[in-house]
Amino acid sequence: MITHSLHYLGHSQHFARTATLPTSRVLFAMNVLVYAGPGTTVESVAQCTTTLRSLLSPNYAVLTIDAPTLINEPWPSTTSLVVVPGGADLPYCRALNGNGNSKISSFVRRGGAYLGFCAGGYYGSSRVEFEENNPDYAVVGQRELAFYPGTDRGTAFPGFVYDSESGARAAKIRVVKQALPGLQIDESNPHVEEDAEFEFASYYNGGGVFVDADSLKHKNVTVLARYAEEVKVEGGDAAIVHVKVGEGAAILTGPHPEFSPKRLRKTDPQLPPFYGDLVQKLLADNPRRLAFMKAILMKLGLKVNVDVTEDSPPLPTTLHLTSGYPVDIESLWSIIKGVEGLLEKDTLDPTGKKLKLVGENDTFVFAEASDSPFDLGAVAAQLPSSETDVFPEDLNKVIKDVVVYQGDKTRMPTLKQTPHFDHALYYHELIPPNSPQQTFGSVIMYGEVVTSTSTMLDRNLSLLRHLPTGFTAVGTVQVAGRGRGGNVWVSPIGLLAFSIVIRHPVAIQSVAPLVFVQYIASLAVVEAIRTYGFGYDELDVRLKWPNDVYARNPAYDEAVAEGTTPLPAKYLKIAGILVNSNFANNEYLLVVGCGINTANEAPTTSLNTLVAATNVKRRRDVRQALEPFKIERLFAKIMWMFERMYNIFKVQGFHAFEEMYYARWLHTDAIVRLEMHGGTRAKIKGISMDYGMLVVEEVSFDGISTGKKFTLQPDGNSFDMLKGLLKKKEGV
């Protein structure tokens, strides 16, 4: 498979009120990195990422990171928080000792934040004393990060067994309220006295006690919470501590306040008999656990979504399959019915008009809207809703219900069914009366909540190979959006997210090389924005190689005008392209995914923020204000523009767009350093017309050309495609 990827922006299910505490450091970086390398457990990483995505949306992208990436890639400048979850800290040492820990430590001391849960708490301490008297489990020694200037001694409670719930418990945690000014005493009962104790039950399995933490105030240690029950080790009762480290800070925990009881296993026969009662105790205190998690994230200076009352993502909703051309739906429905080996008749529908298609990654149940419309209330009733229901571990395994809208082209979902997407408006903009035939976007499968528009297509090859060019999946909220390096995103309302199928023949490769499709797609996005209407060409929207779209940051211009320092970034990312390719029957089956910050301000900026800033200038000049972007109209503009550009590209190649591309990109004559060549300085000159690589020319320190040229490709890092990390492909 050939894959060119770029991450989507944004990651929440709704617009959200956010809160943060005053802090000496301001965190503008959008990434929160959760370590998922050797030593971590699958459950700890999953619990951690899901909780953080819910609480930090839409201001941060919560990503997992492995050891090589943490050691080698330029993540600090785009990161607010590094999180080390539960597991075993000795493998952490083996993977990160030396360069990895040095990089984390430098990041924190320069203003970043570290959050260590359980094993991550041990790992962030100066010394670990784990089960010292147990020869089978004993781990004792110094640790390099040493954020906590003392010993983390465990286990706090007896019974711990690796890879087991035998020692798990619902540990009562007593919060030191004075240390957490962001803590809401009781969200469900605002009449609780301010001096009342704040306790909650937290999942616990093997964490330690921060020894003599109360005596380390002079070393910038603050106890945030204590074990309310007697512990088995000496050294006090500090369960969670905060440490000021240089310009940054660290919070280390013994228990697991990030664990949601709704995502704990409840029916596994290998679970101990007491486990059900443990979960019930955790459920009873879940609102307080969430309040505590919000408070500690605010303590670290992060913007927190204060409206969140649940920390599980929404479940996928019904998908709606429609077209602006009724004949296209009839044809596609016939094709789906004829897919051999994948279809099953639904046992609840003996007529065979409700069909189940089992793909490699997803299972879809298709039903004709005219004959067997879904009862959306009944569908919702089948989804987990009570506190005792099990939340699905893999949302990709949730069956996707698809309603097929056949017949008259006016037959569309109502706004009651799809309140965030007006199908009638979209098709009116895409296919106005007497317009030429439109292929791209003429058939769409839309969901209010989807896993990932790209995953539903390119990870189900048996379905993908039957889909026509132009078939497009669209979602308002993605709960498992895919990005560069396998990153998973939760995209917010206000972000336009879609993935379109293109069947690219091998026969045209010599004229229209596959690699340029990502450039055509990103250029189409920019041109659709600029031609959205009269005056929108004033929006400073640019291309960043290889497949990002950036916009001028209004805050930068404000800071320049006011003489404020330090200056914020001049340009911010508002869109990204993800192209995945499969091959079958002499065709590349492309899935071109795109995410565009349209109305969501976080985590960077959005088109409508740009419009608002532009309107300030237009009103000052007594000119008519621009209207905010509408998702449906922008989507239609992009589909129209992309199809016309792609059709020209198939015949004329990328040469037809070279001049336009350079006029829109950010890089002409920009200086980069070639890491593979000892930091050689080079000036960007353009893109090679054979393989779409970056062409640069070596220059001296004074900027004088040496005459030597290189063609370069990105090194695949997930953070900054141009920050000194370009590999030489071949000399020119």
RAFENMO-V137533 format. One record per residue. N is the residue number from 1. PHI is phi in radians with two decimals (* if undefined). Layout:
# RAFENMO-V137533
[[N	PHI] [N	PHI]]
This chain:
# RAFENMO-V137533
[[1	*] [2	-1.73] [3	-2.34] [4	-2.05] [5	-2.33] [6	-2.63] [7	-1.35] [8	-1.29] [9	-1.86] [10	1.58] [11	-3.03] [12	-2.62] [13	-1.70] [14	-2.83] [15	-1.11] [16	-2.42] [17	-1.34] [18	-2.12] [19	-2.42] [20	-2.55] [21	-1.75] [22	-0.99] [23	-2.59] [24	-1.28] [25	-2.09] [26	-1.94] [27	-1.74] [28	-1.65] [29	-1.14] [30	-1.65] [31	-1.68] [32	-2.07] [33	-1.84] [34	-1.85] [35	-1.14] [36	-2.33] [37	-1.57] [38	-0.94] [39	1.81] [40	-1.33] [41	-1.78] [42	-1.02] [43	-1.16] [44	-1.10] [45	-1.12] [46	-1.13] [47	-1.08] [48	-1.12] [49	-1.16] [50	-1.15] [51	-1.09] [52	-1.15] [53	-1.08] [54	-1.19] [55	-1.40] [56	-1.83] [57	-1.27] [58	-1.75] [59	-1.49] [60	-2.41] [61	-1.74] [62	-1.63] [63	-2.15] [64	-1.58] [65	-2.48] [66	-1.68] [67	-1.13] [68	-1.03] [69	-1.14] [70	-1.09] [71	-1.34] [72	-1.82] [73	-1.66] [74	-1.52] [75	-1.38] [76	-0.99] [77	-1.22] [78	-1.96] [79	-2.13] [80	-1.77] [81	-2.56] [82	-1.91] [83	-2.09] [84	-1.98] [85	-1.48] [86	-1.29] [87	2.70] [88	-2.41] [89	-1.43] [90	-1.08] [91	-1.09] [92	-1.04] [93	-1.06] [94	-1.10] [95	-1.46] [96	-2.06] [97	-0.96] [98	1.63] [99	-1.09] [100	-1.11] [101	-1.14] [102	-1.07] [103	-1.21] [104	-1.10] [105	-1.06] [106	-1.10] [107	-1.02] [108	-1.19] [109	-1.13] [110	-1.65] [111	2.13] [112	-1.43] [113	-2.30] [114	-2.21] [115	-2.30] [116	-2.04] [117	-1.76] [118	0.97] [119	-1.02] [120	-1.18] [121	-1.28] [122	-0.96] [123	-1.11] [124	-1.54] [125	-1.71] [126	-1.22] [127	-2.49] [128	-1.96] [129	-2.27] [130	-1.94] [131	0.81] [132	-1.02] [133	-1.69] [134	-1.91] [135	-1.06] [136	-1.37] [137	-2.07] [138	-0.98] [139	-2.32] [140	-2.38] [141	2.87] [142	-1.40] [143	-2.23] [144	-1.30] [145	-1.10] [146	0.91] [147	-1.13] [148	-1.46] [149	-1.44] [150	-2.76] [151	-1.82] [152	-1.79] [153	-1.96] [154	-2.60] [155	-1.50] [156	-1.18] [157	-2.23] [158	-1.33] [159	1.74] [160	-1.14] [161	-2.39] [162	-1.04] [163	0.97] [164	-2.61] [165	-1.75] [166	-1.05] [167	-1.73] [168	-1.25] [169	-2.75] [170	-1.61] [171	-1.40] [172	-1.33] [173	-2.01] [174	-1.80] [175	-1.51] [176	-1.52] [177	-1.10] [178	-1.08] [179	-1.49] [180	-2.24] [181	-1.13] [182	-1.48] [183	-1.36] [184	-1.53] [185	-1.01] [186	-2.76] [187	-1.10] [188	-1.54] [189	-2.51] [190	-1.21] [191	-1.58] [192	-1.08] [193	-1.11] [194	-1.06] [195	-1.60] [196	-1.19] [197	-1.21] [198	-1.93] [199	-2.17] [200	-2.68] [201	-1.53] [202	-2.11] [203	-1.05] [204	-2.42] [205	-2.82] [206	1.83] [207	-1.26] [208	-1.97] [209	-1.97] [210	-1.49] [211	-1.11] [212	0.93] [213	-1.07] [214	-1.14] [215	-1.58] [216	-1.95] [217	-1.05] [218	-1.18] [219	-1.87] [220	1.17] [221	-1.71] [222	-2.22] [223	-1.39] [224	-1.67] [225	-2.75] [226	-2.17] [227	-1.23] [228	-1.44] [229	-1.89] [230	-1.15] [231	-1.70] [232	-1.62] [233	-1.96] [234	-1.50] [235	2.19] [236	1.82] [237	-2.34] [238	-1.19] [239	-1.72] [240	-2.50] [241	-2.25] [242	-2.03] [243	-2.29] [244	-1.38] [245	-2.22] [246	1.03] [247	-1.52] [248	-1.97] [249	-2.76] [250	-2.35] [251	-2.13] [252	-2.10] [253	-2.21] [254	-1.62] [255	-1.38] [256	-2.05] [257	-1.19] [258	-1.39] [259	-1.35] [260	-1.51] [261	-1.11] [262	-1.27] [263	-1.90] [264	-1.42] [265	-1.12] [266	-2.25] [267	-2.05] [268	-1.13] [269	-1.11] [270	-1.45] [271	-1.25] [272	-1.16] [273	-1.03] [274	-1.42] [275	-1.14] [276	-1.06] [277	-1.14] [278	-1.00] [279	-1.10] [280	-1.09] [281	-1.11] [282	-1.17] [283	-1.08] [284	-1.09] [285	-1.80] [286	-1.04] [287	-1.03] [288	-1.25] [289	-1.05] [290	-1.09] [291	-1.06] [292	-1.16] [293	-1.06] [294	-1.05] [295	-1.14] [296	-1.28] [297	-1.19] [298	-1.13] [299	-1.04] [300	-1.49] [301	1.57] [302	-1.56] [303	-1.44] [304	-1.99] [305	-1.35] [306	-1.31] [307	-1.46] [308	-1.17] [309	-2.03] [310	-2.30] [311	-2.07] [312	-2.00] [313	-1.21] [314	-1.16] [315	-1.47] [316	-1.00] [317	-1.82] [318	-1.02] [319	-1.67] [320	-2.07] [321	-1.74] [322	-2.37] [323	-2.66] [324	-1.36] [325	-2.12] [326	-0.94] [327	-1.12] [328	-1.18] [329	-1.18] [330	-1.03] [331	-1.13] [332	-1.14] [333	-1.10] [334	-1.15] [335	-1.11] [336	-1.06] [337	-1.12] [338	-1.73] [339	-1.23] [340	-1.35] [341	1.44] [342	-1.97] [343	-1.68] [344	-2.31] [345	-1.24] [346	-1.21] [347	-1.13] [348	-1.53] [349	-2.33] [350	-1.15] [351	-1.28] [352	1.39] [353	-1.57] [354	-2.10] [355	-2.03] [356	-1.82] [357	-1.99] [358	-1.75] [359	-1.62] [360	-1.18] [361	-2.05] [362	-2.26] [363	-2.00] [364	-1.98] [365	-2.02] [366	-1.65] [367	-2.48] [368	-1.30] [369	-1.10] [370	-1.29] [371	-1.86] [372	-2.45] [373	-1.07] [374	-1.27] [375	-1.51] [376	-1.06] [377	-1.15] [378	-1.19] [379	-1.07] [380	-1.09] [381	-1.17] [382	-1.46] [383	-1.49] [384	-1.00] [385	-2.37] [386	-1.54] [387	-1.22] [388	-1.75] [389	-1.26] [390	-1.60] [391	-1.36] [392	-1.07] [393	-1.21] [394	-2.23] [395	-1.17] [396	-1.15] [397	-1.51] [398	-1.19] [399	-1.10] [400	-1.68] [401	-1.47] [402	-2.15] [403	-1.63] [404	-1.73] [405	-1.68] [406	-1.68] [407	1.54] [408	-1.00] [409	-1.18] [410	-1.39] [411	-1.36] [412	-2.42] [413	-1.09] [414	-1.40] [415	-1.15] [416	-1.19] [417	-1.39] [418	-2.27] [419	-1.11] [420	-1.80] [421	-2.62] [422	-1.64] [423	-1.07] [424	-1.07] [425	-1.13] [426	-1.06] [427	-1.21] [428	-1.11] [429	-1.30] [430	-1.32] [431	-2.24] [432	-1.18] [433	-0.95] [434	1.12] [435	-1.53] [436	-1.09] [437	-1.02] [438	-1.94] [439	-1.84] [440	-1.13] [441	1.35] [442	-1.35] [443	-2.17] [444	-2.21] [445	-2.05] [446	-1.92] [447	-2.38] [448	-1.09] [449	-2.25] [450	-2.25] [451	-1.24] [452	-2.73] [453	-1.09] [454	-1.25] [455	-1.06] [456	-1.05] [457	-1.71] [458	-1.37] [459	-1.59] [460	-2.13] [461	-1.04] [462	-1.10] [463	-1.48] [464	-0.99] [465	-1.13] [466	-1.80] [467	-1.51] [468	-1.41] [469	-0.97] [470	1.76] [471	-1.09] [472	-2.32] [473	-1.71] [474	-2.32] [475	-2.49] [476	-1.40] [477	-2.16] [478	-1.86] [479	-1.67] [480	-2.56] [481	-1.04] [482	-1.78] [483	-2.46] [484	-0.99] [485	1.25] [486	1.39] [487	-1.11] [488	-1.94] [489	-2.20] [490	-1.95] [491	-1.64] [492	-1.59] [493	-1.03] [494	1.84] [495	-1.70] [496	-1.47] [497	-2.11] [498	-2.61] [499	-2.42] [500	-2.04] [501	-1.55] [502	-2.30] [503	-1.65] [504	-1.78] [505	-1.14] [506	-1.07] [507	-1.07] [508	-1.76] [509	-1.03] [510	-1.18] [511	-1.59] [512	-2.18] [513	-1.03] [514	-0.94] [515	-1.05] [516	-1.41] [517	-1.05] [518	-1.11] [519	-1.25] [520	-1.10] [521	-1.10] [522	-1.17] [523	-1.15] [524	-1.09] [525	-1.08] [526	-1.09] [527	-1.19] [528	-1.13] [529	-1.16] [530	-1.20] [531	-1.86] [532	-1.00] [533	-3.12] [534	-1.11] [535	1.70] [536	-1.33] [537	-1.25] [538	-1.31] [539	-1.22] [540	-1.48] [541	-2.01] [542	-2.30] [543	-1.69] [544	-2.09] [545	-1.08] [546	-1.61] [547	-2.70] [548	-1.90] [549	-2.10] [550	-2.06] [551	-2.29] [552	-1.11] [553	-1.41] [554	-0.99] [555	-1.15] [556	-1.14] [557	-1.12] [558	-1.11] [559	-1.14] [560	-1.09] [561	-1.13] [562	-1.61] [563	1.25] [564	-1.39] [565	-2.33] [566	-1.27] [567	-1.28] [568	-1.26] [569	-1.05] [570	-1.27] [571	-2.22] [572	-2.20] [573	-1.29] [574	-2.12] [575	-2.72] [576	-2.57] [577	-2.03] [578	-2.24] [579	-1.98] [580	-2.04] [581	-2.27] [582	-2.00] [583	-2.26] [584	-2.80] [585	0.91] [586	1.08] [587	-2.35] [588	-1.52] [589	-1.61] [590	-1.57] [591	-2.12] [592	-1.73] [593	-1.72] [594	-2.55] [595	-2.25] [596	-2.21] [597	-1.21] [598	-1.74] [599	-2.18] [600	-1.71] [601	-1.22] [602	-1.68] [603	-1.54] [604	-2.06] [605	-2.69] [606	-2.49] [607	-1.06] [608	-1.24] [609	-1.18] [610	-1.10] [611	-1.05] [612	-1.06] [613	-1.17] [614	-1.14] [615	-1.16] [616	-1.05] [617	-1.20] [618	-1.14] [619	-1.18] [620	-1.10] [621	-1.60] [622	0.98] [623	-2.03] [624	-1.15] [625	-1.25] [626	-1.41] [627	-1.36] [628	-1.05] [629	-1.18] [630	-1.80] [631	-0.93] [632	-1.11] [633	-1.22] [634	-1.10] [635	-1.01] [636	-1.11] [637	-1.07] [638	-1.14] [639	-1.04] [640	-1.09] [641	-1.16] [642	-1.09] [643	-1.11] [644	-1.18] [645	-1.15] [646	-1.14] [647	-1.13] [648	-1.19] [649	-1.02] [650	-1.05] [651	-1.70] [652	-1.87] [653	1.35] [654	-1.33] [655	-0.95] [656	-1.12] [657	-2.06] [658	-1.02] [659	-1.10] [660	-1.12] [661	-1.07] [662	-1.17] [663	-1.19] [664	-1.80] [665	-1.62] [666	-1.65] [667	-1.87] [668	-0.95] [669	1.11] [670	-1.23] [671	-1.75] [672	-2.18] [673	-1.95] [674	-1.60] [675	-1.09] [676	-1.26] [677	-2.23] [678	1.12] [679	1.40] [680	-0.95] [681	-1.45] [682	-2.54] [683	-1.81] [684	-1.27] [685	-2.00] [686	2.82] [687	-2.10] [688	-1.26] [689	-1.48] [690	-1.67] [691	-2.03] [692	1.17] [693	-1.55] [694	-1.41] [695	-1.72] [696	-2.25] [697	-2.14] [698	-1.09] [699	-2.31] [700	-1.35] [701	-1.05] [702	-1.50] [703	1.50] [704	-1.52] [705	-1.17] [706	-1.64] [707	1.54] [708	-1.62] [709	-2.05] [710	-2.33] [711	-1.92] [712	-2.20] [713	-2.20] [714	-1.16] [715	-1.47] [716	1.60] [717	-1.22] [718	-1.70] [719	-2.11] [720	-2.63] [721	-1.23] [722	-2.12] [723	-1.54] [724	1.13] [725	-2.23] [726	-1.87] [727	-1.69] [728	-1.28] [729	-1.68] [730	-2.88] [731	-1.38] [732	-2.05]]
